[in-house]
Amino acid sequence: MTVDTGTRRFTVRDELYGLGQFAKYLAPGDVRLESSATDHGVSNVVYRTRDGGYVTVLGNGNGTDSRVRVTVGGQSFVTTVPAGSFATYRWHGRA
């Protein structure tokens, strides 16, 4: 974060948004299950939470929206991640 003390305006580095997703939805004791290399500009990581749920964080580095299928075990869903943004999903179930 950068603050201009003269104008009292601030700017946030892009990395802070991704870090915010992890800080908000994950806790100590959660375990990373899977991640894969960036595919068509979309990165991903899936965690198993301490309470038995799952969290996935998707990052879209593209200039356009991207449709993504998330698959964990036998469960899957399709979502659209807006251009240049992050999306986080939480769910409970078997994987």
Kinemage of the C-alpha trace (Angstrom):
@kinemage 1
@onewidth
@group {chain A} dominant
@subgroup {mainchain}
@vectorlist {calphas} color= white
{ca met a 1} P 0.000 0.000 0.000
{ca thr a 2} L 1.255 3.474 -0.844
{ca val a 3} L -0.069 6.612 0.867
{ca asp a 4} L 0.304 10.157 -0.478
{ca thr a 5} L 0.342 12.178 2.738
{ca gly a 6} L -0.254 15.427 0.842
{ca thr a 7} L -3.481 14.343 -0.850
{ca arg a 8} L -4.360 11.618 1.701
{ca arg a 9} L -4.953 9.173 -1.143
{ca phe a 10} L -3.712 5.632 -1.172
{ca thr a 11} L -3.101 2.947 -3.742
{ca val a 12} L -3.056 -0.783 -3.158
{ca arg a 13} L -0.724 -3.195 -4.923
{ca asp a 14} L -2.480 -5.933 -6.870
{ca glu a 15} L -0.932 -8.646 -4.677
{ca leu a 16} L -2.927 -7.442 -1.687
{ca tyr a 17} L -6.249 -8.563 -3.198
{ca gly a 18} L -5.113 -12.162 -3.567
{ca leu a 19} L -3.611 -12.182 -0.086
{ca gly a 20} L -6.932 -10.894 1.247
{ca gln a 21} L -8.750 -13.941 -0.127
{ca phe a 22} L -6.463 -16.290 1.759
{ca ala a 23} L -6.578 -14.241 4.968
{ca lys a 24} L -10.371 -14.014 4.980
{ca tyr a 25} L -11.276 -17.614 4.159
{ca leu a 26} L -8.440 -19.751 5.561
{ca ala a 27} L -7.285 -20.408 9.113
{ca pro a 28} L -4.321 -22.099 10.790
{ca gly a 29} L -4.717 -25.852 10.426
{ca asp a 30} L -6.301 -25.753 6.964
{ca val a 31} L -4.388 -27.956 4.523
{ca arg a 32} L -3.622 -27.339 0.855
{ca leu a 33} L -4.928 -30.283 -1.146
{ca glu a 34} L -4.245 -29.329 -4.725
{ca ser a 35} L -3.115 -26.587 -7.011
{ca ser a 36} L -2.061 -26.575 -10.618
{ca ala a 37} L -0.047 -24.433 -12.955
{ca thr a 38} L -1.811 -21.422 -14.381
{ca asp a 39} L -4.071 -22.659 -17.166
{ca his a 40} L -5.170 -20.105 -19.758
{ca gly a 41} L -4.386 -17.270 -17.312
{ca val a 42} L -6.348 -18.719 -14.375
{ca ser a 43} L -4.540 -19.945 -11.255
{ca asn a 44} L -6.107 -22.105 -8.550
{ca val a 45} L -5.600 -23.710 -5.174
{ca val a 46} L -7.901 -25.917 -3.059
{ca tyr a 47} L -7.752 -26.320 0.725
{ca arg a 48} L -9.412 -28.712 3.185
{ca thr a 49} L -10.575 -26.725 6.208
{ca arg a 50} L -10.333 -27.870 9.822
{ca asp a 51} L -14.130 -28.254 9.975
{ca gly a 52} L -14.182 -30.645 6.993
{ca gly a 53} L -15.098 -28.152 4.291
{ca tyr a 54} L -13.233 -26.942 1.240
{ca val a 55} L -12.020 -23.560 0.020
{ca thr a 56} L -10.803 -22.818 -3.483
{ca val a 57} L -9.211 -19.556 -4.580
{ca leu a 58} L -9.165 -18.759 -8.306
{ca gly a 59} L -7.180 -15.897 -9.829
{ca asn a 60} L -7.904 -14.664 -13.354
{ca gly a 61} L -4.957 -12.792 -14.852
{ca asn a 62} L -6.709 -12.412 -18.212
{ca gly a 63} L -8.184 -9.246 -19.659
{ca thr a 64} L -11.496 -11.062 -20.188
{ca asp a 65} L -13.825 -13.141 -17.995
{ca ser a 66} L -12.953 -16.861 -17.844
{ca arg a 67} L -15.239 -19.869 -17.328
{ca val a 68} L -13.644 -22.419 -15.026
{ca arg a 69} L -14.613 -25.918 -13.864
{ca val a 70} L -13.527 -26.752 -10.312
{ca thr a 71} L -13.328 -30.478 -9.566
{ca val a 72} L -12.507 -31.998 -6.177
{ca gly a 73} L -13.023 -35.726 -5.885
{ca gly a 74} L -16.330 -36.564 -7.517
{ca gln a 75} L -17.806 -33.069 -7.104
{ca ser a 76} L -17.497 -30.217 -9.582
{ca phe a 77} L -19.001 -26.876 -10.500
{ca val a 78} L -18.525 -24.317 -13.252
{ca thr a 79} L -18.129 -20.615 -12.558
{ca thr a 80} L -17.052 -17.457 -14.339
{ca val a 81} L -14.137 -15.530 -12.822
{ca pro a 82} L -14.191 -11.853 -13.845
{ca ala a 83} L -11.203 -10.429 -15.711
{ca gly a 84} L -8.262 -9.418 -13.536
{ca ser a 85} L -9.838 -10.597 -10.284
{ca phe a 86} L -10.005 -13.323 -7.659
{ca ala a 87} L -12.934 -15.536 -6.722
{ca thr a 88} L -13.170 -17.671 -3.593
{ca tyr a 89} L -15.638 -20.506 -2.998
{ca arg a 90} L -16.387 -22.467 0.171
{ca trp a 91} L -18.418 -25.654 0.447
{ca his a 92} L -18.965 -28.775 2.533
{ca gly a 93} L -19.294 -32.264 1.175
{ca arg a 94} L -17.399 -35.376 0.283
{ca ala a 95} L -14.461 -35.334 -2.061
